[in-house]
Amino acid sequence: MSNPRAVFLILLCFWLLPCFGLGALDFYDDTPAKELSKSIADAMSDEELVGQLMLIGYFGEDPSKEIIEWVDRYEIGGIKIFGWNAGNLLKLGNTVSTLQHLSEENRFSIPLFVATDQEGGWVRHVKGDTSVTPGNLAIGASGIAWDAYKTGYYIGKELRVLGINMNFAPTVDVYTNPKADVIGPRAFSSDPVKTAQLSVAYFHGMQEAGIVCTAKHYPGHGATDKDSHGTLPIIDADFQTIWDRELVPYRFLVKEGLPAIMSGHIAYPKITGTDEPASLSKTLLTGLLREKIGFQGLIITDDMQMNGAAVYGGVPAASLQAILAGNDMIMVSRDTDTYRKIRQHILSTMSQSPETTAVVREAARRVIETKLRYLRGKDAVPLHPDPREIAEQIPDADGSAFFLSQAHRSVSLIRGETIPLQPQEAGKVLLVGQLNAFLSIGATFFPGADSFDYDYSPFFSADPQVIKRLKQRMENYDTVVFCLANPNSAQVLEELKGFADRIYVISVLTPIYLKDIPWVENALAVYGTGRQSIEAGFSALTGAFQPTGTVPVSLNTQ
């Protein structure tokens, strides 16, 4: 073109187009989420599409150079906060802000999902001063939907202050196998409908705080005694069984508008015809979850470096299979070399397969749509946490008061031949346990009591020397208050049958171990290991109030 004036006018138009909303697409355009997410996904390169599918971890409290590169250069969809990132909450808030600034500089200004596992109770990746809640099984024991709602809300409020906008919670696994130790107190109940009702209330509480609530572990991890971190659990259940049991909470939640679900590394061969995990199964994700149940939200894998998934051809191949099966995001906890191999494997397949590209584009579109619905607008979690709010609002004062009252509502009397136990009538007292909080709080209720502490680990077995030393000491005491916390302590307790008339058990976490120790005459259950839960247990033991909680799993020995 030889006319300089014409050239100038054309260049000027291209420069002005974005000013009139007619140029480059932007995450904050005033356009409905469904429409804008499609427009952005359609405009993305293969590299940008794959970036949105990746939700990855990093090491350290400060942003590592590797995570900075992956946010800045590869424009990933999200980061996962683990315990090793959250030792200092002020640093965590600063890291979130730094990474969100980098994300805002990408072509479409798409912010990151910042995710964690803050279930409450046993699983709490972001520690520091955050609330230690009684946990899901405590909510099941009170049976009050309001307790579930407020738990989700207060956990969500604290995450919000830190800039964490996605939570892998609640755990909605139905606690059907007493030996499901990896789930245990993370579940609400062994009853599917009760689990569903409390899950819905928890979700709405978290949604009120602006958090992307992600139910897990689909289709359900509560019927197996295996841990998918180390192996692939195989559940021998047919379709009708899981429809009426594992899937009930998901069926409720989907109708309520749940935004996200985590797929678990659990096999259901009677349904799929293979031993492939649900996280890689098109039958369970696309056929069952999307088409039959009707879920159109976000599906995110559990960590692809867990052995339950990685055994399937290695992490890169399994990650591609996960996307093709129906997941929208791949969660990978560590190792930039693994991230790179996953990315390259998916991109290489896309270059040869238009069908794969179409699946990846739809997954990225769904990621973007969920972000548009949750990460923009006045109710969205702030992208840049305020350090003053972190210092002032964590722990949440109202939340602390609520969790104390909720802990008291959940205390359950299991067996009570001589409960309450008055301290002045207890004689010489020995406190036995693996938790420092149990021993220190117990000493305030029984002044002058002695203590016997031993290691929480190993989790599954007791040290015979511990049992021997404890038996020798117990001869000298009138009353023994015993903390039952895990299979290790259950083995210790089983060996103390000869002292049954002087033992009082306060079970923390799950009380399921008492199912196999019927000779215990006096036992209470609390469901958390925080100070509030343990104080509630000792208060009930000593008669400060009458426990009203109902154990939400069966302890019948029949």
Buried (B, 14 or more C-beta within 10 A) or exposed (E): EEEEEEEEEEEEEEEEEEEEEEEEBBBBBEBEBEEBBBBBBEEBEBEBBBBBBBBBBBBEBBBBEBBBBBBBEBBBBBBBBBEEBBEEBBBBBBBBBBBBBBBBEBBBBBBBBBBBBBBBBBBBBBEBBBBBBBBBBBBBBBBBBEBBBBBBBBBBBBBBBBBBBBBBBBBBBBBBBBEBBBBBBBBBBBBBEBBBBBBBBBBBBBBBBBBBBBBBBBBBBBBBEBBBEEBBBBBEBEEEBBBEBBBBBBBBBBEEEBBBBBBBBBBBEBBBEEEBBBBBBBBBBBBBBBEEBEBEBBBBBBBBBBEBBBBBEBBBBBBBBBBBBBBBBBBBBBBBEBBEBBBEBBBEBBEEEEEBBEBBBBBBBBBBBBBBBBBBEEEBBBBEBBEEBBEEBBBBEEBBEBBBBBBBBBBBBBBBEEBBBEBEEBEBBBBBBBBEBBBEBBBEBBEEBBBBBBEBEEEEEBBEEBBEEBBEEBEEBEBBBBBBBBBBBBBBBBBBEEBEEBBBBBBBBBBBBBBEBEEBBBBBBBBBBBBBBBBBBBBBBBEEEEBBBBBBBBBEEE
